[in-house]
Amino acid sequence: MVDNELREQAHDVDVTVWVGKSGIEAVTDELRDQLGDRKLVKVKFLRAARGGSSTEELADELAEAVNATLVETRGNTAVFH
């Protein structure tokens, strides 16, 4: 039930973190800070960041790196809680 509520709320959240060619290491501090300030953070994975990895793989790695919950991935975007 909570997951569906978070997904519905995520629909109205704007992307505030972009992962580019520097990879997820470059945004872990920023994502951690934003998660401290708000319930949901939407992250966009640019083509340069993906390389041979899928958005889901990168999102899982990023969630683990900042000790967050991955709410969903859609296209090249992920939502964290």
Z-matrix of the N, CA and C atoms (Angstrom, degrees):
N
C 1 1.461
C 2 1.532 1 110.88
N 3 1.304 2 116.27 1 -46.15
C 4 1.457 3 120.51 2 -179.19
C 5 1.525 4 110.41 3 -61.31
N 6 1.337 5 117.41 4 -40.04
C 7 1.458 6 121.06 5 -179.86
C 8 1.526 7 111.32 6 -58.90
N 9 1.320 8 117.01 7 -44.17
C 10 1.459 9 119.91 8 179.44
C 11 1.518 10 111.44 9 -64.06
N 12 1.332 11 116.99 10 -39.24
C 13 1.462 12 120.71 11 177.75
C 14 1.526 13 110.14 12 -62.61
N 15 1.327 14 116.63 13 -43.88
C 16 1.463 15 120.32 14 179.53
C 17 1.522 16 110.88 15 -64.64
N 18 1.322 17 117.17 16 -40.39
C 19 1.470 18 120.57 17 178.75
C 20 1.523 19 110.81 18 -62.13
N 21 1.346 20 115.91 19 -41.15
C 22 1.461 21 119.53 20 178.90
C 23 1.527 22 110.40 21 -64.18
N 24 1.324 23 117.16 22 -42.20
C 25 1.463 24 121.00 23 179.01
C 26 1.527 25 110.86 24 -67.08
N 27 1.324 26 116.60 25 -34.77
C 28 1.463 27 121.38 26 -178.02
C 29 1.519 28 111.61 27 -63.82
N 30 1.310 29 116.68 28 -26.18
C 31 1.459 30 121.05 29 -178.89
C 32 1.534 31 111.32 30 -57.21
N 33 1.322 32 117.17 31 -35.15
C 34 1.465 33 121.87 32 -176.17
C 35 1.522 34 113.52 33 -94.63
N 36 1.322 35 117.76 34 2.06
C 37 1.460 36 121.36 35 -178.94
C 38 1.530 37 109.76 36 -86.85
N 39 1.321 38 116.06 37 134.69
C 40 1.465 39 120.31 38 177.11
C 41 1.524 40 110.40 39 -86.25
N 42 1.323 41 116.09 40 153.52
C 43 1.463 42 121.29 41 175.47
C 44 1.526 43 108.51 42 -66.64
N 45 1.340 44 116.86 43 127.58
C 46 1.465 45 120.40 44 179.30
C 47 1.521 46 112.26 45 -123.45
N 48 1.347 47 116.93 46 -6.75
C 49 1.466 48 120.86 47 177.70
C 50 1.528 49 107.86 48 -131.79
N 51 1.332 50 115.79 49 131.19
C 52 1.464 51 120.96 50 177.94
C 53 1.519 52 108.45 51 -118.43
N 54 1.334 53 116.61 52 130.02
C 55 1.457 54 121.82 53 177.37
C 56 1.527 55 106.95 54 -101.56
N 57 1.337 56 115.96 55 119.55
C 58 1.462 57 121.13 56 -178.69
C 59 1.512 58 111.21 57 -114.75
N 60 1.327 59 115.75 58 -149.93
C 61 1.461 60 120.47 59 -174.02
C 62 1.524 61 113.31 60 -66.59
N 63 1.331 62 118.00 61 -16.77
C 64 1.468 63 120.54 62 177.66
C 65 1.528 64 112.15 63 -76.14
N 66 1.323 65 116.52 64 -12.37
C 67 1.462 66 120.75 65 175.34
C 68 1.517 67 114.29 66 84.41
N 69 1.332 68 114.55 67 -177.88
C 70 1.463 69 119.45 68 -174.62
C 71 1.527 70 112.84 69 -70.05
N 72 1.346 71 116.86 70 -26.02
C 73 1.466 72 119.61 71 -179.93
C 74 1.527 73 110.89 72 -59.54
N 75 1.335 74 116.44 73 -31.35
C 76 1.462 75 121.39 74 -177.00
C 77 1.533 76 112.89 75 -72.43
N 78 1.341 77 117.84 76 -16.23
C 79 1.464 78 119.51 77 -176.16
C 80 1.524 79 114.07 78 -118.30
N 81 1.329 80 118.22 79 1.72
C 82 1.468 81 118.80 80 -175.61
C 83 1.529 82 111.83 81 -62.35
N 84 1.319 83 118.40 82 -42.81
C 85 1.472 84 119.85 83 -179.65
C 86 1.526 85 110.99 84 -64.83
N 87 1.329 86 115.78 85 -43.15
C 88 1.470 87 120.19 86 -179.78
C 89 1.524 88 110.60 87 -62.86
N 90 1.330 89 116.96 88 -44.59
C 91 1.464 90 119.91 89 179.65
C 92 1.528 91 110.61 90 -63.98
N 93 1.301 92 116.60 91 -42.21
C 94 1.469 93 120.91 92 179.27
C 95 1.532 94 110.08 93 -60.01
N 96 1.335 95 116.31 94 -44.38
C 97 1.469 96 120.84 95 178.60
C 98 1.528 97 111.12 96 -61.64
N 99 1.326 98 115.83 97 -46.15
C 100 1.466 99 119.19 98 -178.54
C 101 1.522 100 112.01 99 -65.20
N 102 1.324 101 117.13 100 -37.58
C 103 1.471 102 119.85 101 178.26
C 104 1.525 103 110.91 102 -66.92
N 105 1.334 104 116.46 103 -25.99
C 106 1.459 105 119.97 104 175.75
C 107 1.515 106 112.13 105 -70.15
N 108 1.339 107 115.92 106 -26.20
C 109 1.458 108 121.30 107 -176.10
C 110 1.525 109 114.08 108 -96.89
N 111 1.324 110 116.97 109 -23.29
C 112 1.464 111 119.58 110 -176.44
C 113 1.520 112 111.34 111 -143.37
N 114 1.320 113 114.12 112 163.78
C 115 1.466 114 120.94 113 -174.52
C 116 1.528 115 112.32 114 -73.58
N 117 1.330 116 117.00 115 -41.38
C 118 1.462 117 121.75 116 -176.26
C 119 1.527 118 110.47 117 -128.75
N 120 1.322 119 115.62 118 140.87
C 121 1.458 120 120.97 119 175.92
C 122 1.521 121 107.80 120 -130.79
N 123 1.341 122 115.38 121 131.51
C 124 1.453 123 120.78 122 179.91
C 125 1.528 124 108.61 123 -102.17
N 126 1.331 125 115.36 124 131.95
C 127 1.462 126 122.43 125 -176.82
C 128 1.527 127 109.37 126 -121.24
N 129 1.324 128 115.52 127 132.94
C 130 1.472 129 121.23 128 177.83
C 131 1.525 130 108.38 129 -105.88
N 132 1.327 131 115.88 130 129.82
C 133 1.466 132 121.75 131 177.59
C 134 1.523 133 108.25 132 -99.35
N 135 1.331 134 116.28 133 109.39
C 136 1.463 135 121.04 134 179.92
C 137 1.527 136 110.21 135 -73.25
N 138 1.321 137 116.44 136 160.05
C 139 1.464 138 121.14 137 -176.75
C 140 1.530 139 111.78 138 -55.13
N 141 1.337 140 117.03 139 -38.87
C 142 1.469 141 121.07 140 -178.93
C 143 1.527 142 111.75 141 -62.43
N 144 1.314 143 117.36 142 -29.39
C 145 1.470 144 121.19 143 -178.83
C 146 1.519 145 111.28 144 -78.13
N 147 1.323 146 115.78 145 -32.43
C 148 1.465 147 119.40 146 -172.37
C 149 1.514 148 112.56 147 -72.52
N 150 1.309 149 118.55 148 -41.04
C 151 1.451 150 120.15 149 -178.64
C 152 1.516 151 109.73 150 49.71
N 153 1.335 152 117.15 151 -118.24
C 154 1.455 153 120.80 152 179.26
C 155 1.509 154 113.57 153 -97.14
N 156 1.318 155 117.68 154 3.40
C 157 1.467 156 121.68 155 -177.35
C 158 1.522 157 111.02 156 -96.19
N 159 1.313 158 115.61 157 154.19
C 160 1.463 159 119.62 158 175.31
C 161 1.528 160 108.59 159 -86.11
N 162 1.318 161 115.24 160 161.08
C 163 1.469 162 120.54 161 176.55
C 164 1.523 163 109.66 162 -58.70
N 165 1.342 164 116.76 163 -39.70
C 166 1.458 165 120.70 164 -178.49
C 167 1.535 166 111.18 165 -62.45
N 168 1.339 167 116.30 166 -42.97
C 169 1.468 168 120.02 167 179.48
C 170 1.527 169 110.98 168 -63.02
N 171 1.323 170 116.11 169 -46.13
C 172 1.463 171 119.93 170 179.59
C 173 1.523 172 111.51 171 -64.45
N 174 1.326 173 116.56 172 -40.67
C 175 1.459 174 121.07 173 179.86
C 176 1.525 175 110.72 174 -63.78
N 177 1.325 176 116.92 175 -40.97
C 178 1.469 177 120.51 176 177.28
C 179 1.531 178 110.62 177 -61.85
N 180 1.343 179 116.18 178 -44.62
C 181 1.468 180 120.50 179 178.80
C 182 1.519 181 111.44 180 -61.40
N 183 1.323 182 116.14 181 -43.49
C 184 1.461 183 120.88 182 -178.59
C 185 1.527 184 110.71 183 -66.58
N 186 1.323 185 117.25 184 -41.69
C 187 1.465 186 120.73 185 178.19
C 188 1.522 187 110.38 186 -59.79
N 189 1.325 188 115.93 187 -43.16
C 190 1.465 189 120.54 188 179.16
C 191 1.528 190 110.82 189 -65.13
N 192 1.333 191 116.83 190 -40.41
C 193 1.467 192 121.59 191 -177.31
C 194 1.527 193 112.30 192 -63.77
N 195 1.336 194 117.68 193 -32.77
C 196 1.467 195 120.41 194 -177.57
C 197 1.530 196 112.09 195 -109.00
N 198 1.339 197 116.44 196 7.68
C 199 1.458 198 121.94 197 179.29
C 200 1.532 199 111.21 198 56.82
N 201 1.336 200 115.33 199 47.94
C 202 1.461 201 121.43 200 -179.50
C 203 1.524 202 109.69 201 -115.81
N 204 1.315 203 115.37 202 169.62
C 205 1.453 204 121.59 203 175.96
C 206 1.526 205 108.36 204 -100.57
N 207 1.319 206 115.94 205 130.39
C 208 1.456 207 120.80 206 175.03
C 209 1.529 208 107.53 207 -83.05
N 210 1.326 209 116.75 208 113.45
C 211 1.461 210 121.37 209 -178.09
C 212 1.522 211 110.18 210 -77.49
N 213 1.339 212 116.44 211 -48.75
C 214 1.454 213 119.90 212 178.77
C 215 1.522 214 110.02 213 -167.11
N 216 1.331 215 114.79 214 160.29
C 217 1.462 216 120.50 215 168.67
C 218 1.522 217 106.56 216 -122.68
N 219 1.314 218 114.68 217 142.89
C 220 1.463 219 120.23 218 178.23
C 221 1.513 220 106.83 219 -146.52
N 222 1.323 221 115.63 220 116.27
C 223 1.459 222 119.25 221 -176.09
C 224 1.532 223 109.06 222 65.03
N 225 1.312 224 116.72 223 -124.69
C 226 1.467 225 121.07 224 179.76
C 227 1.521 226 111.58 225 -106.38
N 228 1.336 227 115.65 226 23.65
C 229 1.451 228 121.94 227 -177.05
C 230 1.523 229 109.33 228 -122.37
N 231 1.344 230 115.61 229 144.29
C 232 1.462 231 121.17 230 177.49
C 233 1.516 232 108.53 231 -131.05
N 234 1.327 233 115.48 232 150.42
C 235 1.464 234 121.41 233 177.99
C 236 1.521 235 108.20 234 -117.84
N 237 1.329 236 114.87 235 130.82
C 238 1.462 237 121.39 236 -178.76
C 239 1.513 238 110.72 237 -116.81
N 240 1.344 239 114.47 238 150.58
C 241 1.467 240 122.00 239 179.70
C 242 1.515 241 107.65 240 -129.23
